[in-house]
Amino acid sequence: MLLGWCVLIAASACPAAAQNTTPAPVPGFNGARMVMSQSVWQKFVIYLNNTAATGFGFFMISVDGQRSTERVCADYVCQIGSFEQQRALDDCKIAFGNTRCVVFAEGRNIKMGYQVLP
């Protein structure tokens, strides 16, 4: 069987088609996981250190994984309330030219799987 022959020799001797290469992830939200840019991740870190460290809020990311915004809440009821969350999502969508947004985190709680692009 020739399928594993290049593993026995050396990976550099393998034809390109025989090497295991994983394509780079596509930025955006696929319904379960958010793949985001470095700049969005850095904004999330700032959100964690500021807004989420001292109070309540939401961190939202556009479905293309390229832009983000946050909403500060006065209390926990605001953070978990569906009305305030929907209002925050609507504001995010308007801010990004009618691009849909998702709530990535409520307070410090991340709501989905994620990956940060290098």
C-alpha positions as CSV (number, residue, x, y, z in Angstrom):
1,M,0.0,0.0,0.0
2,L,1.5,3.3,-1.1
3,L,-0.7,5.7,0.9
4,G,1.7,6.1,3.8
5,W,5.0,5.9,1.9
6,C,5.9,9.6,2.2
7,V,5.5,9.5,6.0
8,L,8.2,6.8,6.2
9,I,10.7,8.8,4.0
10,A,10.3,12.5,4.9
11,A,7.5,15.0,4.6
12,S,9.6,17.2,2.3
13,A,9.9,14.2,-0.2
14,C,6.2,13.8,-0.4
15,P,4.3,15.2,-3.4
16,A,2.2,18.2,-2.5
17,A,-1.0,16.2,-3.0
18,A,0.1,13.5,-0.5
19,Q,0.9,16.0,2.3
20,N,-1.8,16.7,4.9
21,T,-2.6,20.4,4.6
22,T,-5.5,22.0,6.4
23,P,-6.9,25.1,4.6
24,A,-6.9,28.3,6.5
25,P,-10.3,29.0,8.2
26,V,-12.6,31.4,6.6
27,P,-13.4,34.4,8.8
28,G,-17.0,34.7,10.0
29,F,-19.7,32.9,11.9
30,N,-20.9,29.4,10.8
31,G,-23.7,29.0,13.3
32,A,-21.6,27.4,16.0
33,R,-18.1,28.9,15.8
34,M,-16.8,32.5,15.2
35,V,-13.6,32.9,13.3
36,M,-12.4,36.5,14.0
37,S,-9.7,38.8,13.1
38,Q,-6.8,39.7,15.4
39,S,-8.2,43.3,15.7
40,V,-11.6,42.0,16.9
41,W,-9.9,39.7,19.5
42,Q,-7.8,42.7,20.8
43,K,-11.0,44.7,21.2
44,F,-12.5,41.8,23.1
45,V,-9.5,41.7,25.5
46,I,-10.1,45.4,26.1
47,Y,-13.8,44.7,26.7
48,L,-12.9,42.0,29.3
49,N,-10.4,44.3,31.1
50,N,-12.8,47.3,31.2
51,T,-16.5,46.8,30.7
52,A,-16.8,43.1,31.8
53,A,-14.4,43.6,34.7
54,T,-16.4,46.4,36.3
55,G,-20.0,45.8,35.2
56,F,-22.3,44.1,32.8
57,G,-22.7,44.1,29.0
58,F,-22.5,42.4,25.7
59,F,-19.7,42.0,23.2
60,M,-21.0,41.6,19.6
61,I,-19.2,40.6,16.4
62,S,-20.4,41.1,12.8
63,V,-21.0,37.7,11.1
64,D,-18.0,38.3,8.8
65,G,-15.8,38.2,11.9
66,Q,-14.1,41.6,11.0
67,R,-15.9,44.2,13.2
68,S,-17.2,44.4,16.8
69,T,-19.0,46.6,19.3
70,E,-20.1,46.4,22.9
71,R,-23.0,47.5,24.9
72,V,-22.7,48.4,28.6
73,C,-25.5,47.4,30.9
74,A,-26.4,49.0,34.2
75,D,-27.2,45.7,35.9
76,Y,-27.4,42.0,35.4
77,V,-31.1,42.1,34.4
78,C,-30.2,44.2,31.4
79,Q,-27.5,41.8,30.4
80,I,-29.8,38.7,30.4
81,G,-32.9,40.5,29.1
82,S,-33.9,39.6,25.6
83,F,-35.2,43.1,24.8
84,E,-31.9,44.8,25.6
85,Q,-30.0,42.1,23.8
86,Q,-32.1,42.5,20.7
87,R,-31.7,46.3,20.8
88,A,-28.0,45.9,21.1
89,L,-27.9,43.6,18.1
90,D,-30.1,46.0,16.1
91,D,-27.7,48.9,16.9
92,C,-24.8,46.7,15.9
93,K,-26.4,45.8,12.6
94,I,-27.1,49.5,11.8
95,A,-23.6,50.6,12.8
96,F,-22.1,48.1,10.3
97,G,-24.2,48.9,7.3
98,N,-26.9,46.3,7.7
99,T,-24.5,43.5,8.5
100,R,-25.9,41.0,11.0
101,C,-24.2,40.7,14.3
102,V,-24.1,37.9,17.0
103,V,-23.6,38.2,20.7
104,F,-20.2,36.7,21.3
105,A,-20.2,37.3,25.1
106,E,-22.6,38.2,27.8
107,G,-20.5,39.8,30.5
108,R,-17.4,37.5,30.7
109,N,-19.3,34.5,29.4
110,I,-18.4,33.5,25.8
111,K,-21.5,32.1,24.1
112,M,-19.9,30.1,21.2
113,G,-16.8,28.3,20.0
114,Y,-14.2,30.6,18.4
115,Q,-10.9,30.9,16.6
116,V,-8.7,33.9,16.2
117,L,-6.9,34.3,12.9
118,P,-3.1,34.9,13.1
